[in-house]
Amino acid sequence: MTTIRWTETADIAYITLLRKVYDRSTEAALALDLQLEKLLERLRQFRYHCPPLENIPGLRRCLITQNLGLVYDVSGDEITIISVYDTRADNPFQ
């Protein structure tokens, strides 16, 4: 089975974004967390589910929501979450 590992940077970024959503709405934060869990489950089943990044070979990018993206790497049976970011902000993945 595919394992998913988070980099410290990705983990901190996701927690920070989740807290911002939580400050506005507990329900929205729970919904966001559920969306992420569904995406991670799809990635466990289909490692190459999301399209590759054109500018950074080897990495793939998914949208969790319209405003929240996730970048990951696949190596064998392991997926490493590299980054979680706000798609409205400047980021190196677009």
matplotlib code that plots the C-alpha trace (Angstrom):
import matplotlib.pyplot as plt

x = [0.0, 1.1, 2.3, 2.0, 4.7, 4.6, 7.6, 7.8, 7.2, 4.0, 2.7, 3.2, 1.7, -1.4, -1.9, -1.5, -4.0, -6.4, -6.3, -7.1, -10.1, -11.1, -11.0, -13.7, -15.7, -15.4, -17.6, -15.5, -12.3, -13.9, -15.0, -11.5, -10.0, -12.4, -11.6, -7.9, -8.5, -10.5, -7.7, -5.1, -7.2, -7.4, -3.6, -3.1, -5.0, -3.8, -0.3, -0.3, -3.8, -2.8, -1.0, 2.8, 4.2, 5.6, 8.3, 9.6, 10.1, 9.0, 6.5, 2.7, 0.1, -3.5, -6.1, -7.7, -10.1, -10.2, -7.8, -5.7, -3.1, -0.9, 2.4, 3.7, 6.4, 6.1, 9.0, 8.1, 5.2, 5.8, 4.2, 5.8, 3.7, 6.1, 3.9, 0.4, -0.3, -2.8, -3.3, -4.1, -0.7, 2.5, 4.1, 6.8, 4.5, 2.5]
y = [0.0, 3.5, 5.5, 9.3, 11.3, 15.1, 17.4, 19.6, 22.7, 21.2, 20.2, 23.6, 25.3, 23.2, 23.7, 27.4, 27.6, 25.3, 27.6, 30.6, 28.8, 27.6, 31.2, 32.1, 28.9, 25.6, 23.9, 25.2, 23.9, 20.5, 20.5, 21.4, 18.6, 16.1, 17.3, 16.8, 13.3, 12.3, 13.6, 11.7, 8.5, 8.9, 9.4, 6.2, 4.4, 6.3, 7.8, 9.7, 11.1, 14.7, 16.3, 16.8, 20.3, 21.6, 23.8, 21.3, 17.7, 14.9, 16.9, 16.8, 19.3, 18.9, 21.3, 20.6, 23.5, 26.4, 28.4, 25.6, 23.6, 20.6, 19.6, 16.0, 13.7, 9.9, 7.6, 3.9, 3.2, 6.5, 9.9, 12.9, 16.0, 18.8, 21.9, 23.1, 26.6, 29.3, 29.5, 33.2, 34.1, 34.1, 30.6, 28.8, 26.1, 28.0]
z = [0.0, -0.8, 2.2, 2.5, 4.2, 4.8, 4.8, 7.8, 5.6, 4.1, 7.5, 8.9, 5.9, 6.0, 9.7, 9.3, 6.4, 8.3, 11.4, 9.2, 7.9, 11.4, 12.7, 10.1, 10.4, 12.2, 9.6, 6.8, 8.5, 9.0, 5.3, 4.2, 6.2, 4.8, 1.2, 1.9, 3.4, 0.2, -2.0, 0.0, -0.3, -4.0, -4.1, -2.1, -4.8, -7.9, -7.2, -10.5, -10.1, -10.4, -13.4, -13.4, -12.9, -16.2, -14.6, -11.9, -13.3, -11.0, -9.0, -9.3, -8.3, -7.1, -6.1, -2.8, -3.3, -5.8, -3.5, -2.0, -3.8, -2.9, -4.5, -4.1, -5.3, -6.0, -5.2, -5.4, -3.0, -1.1, -1.7, -0.2, 0.3, -0.6, -0.2, 0.6, -0.6, -1.2, -5.0, -4.9, -3.5, -5.5, -5.4, -7.3, -8.5, -11.1]

ax = plt.figure().add_subplot(projection="3d")
ax.plot(x, y, z, "-o")
ax.set_aspect("equal")
plt.show()
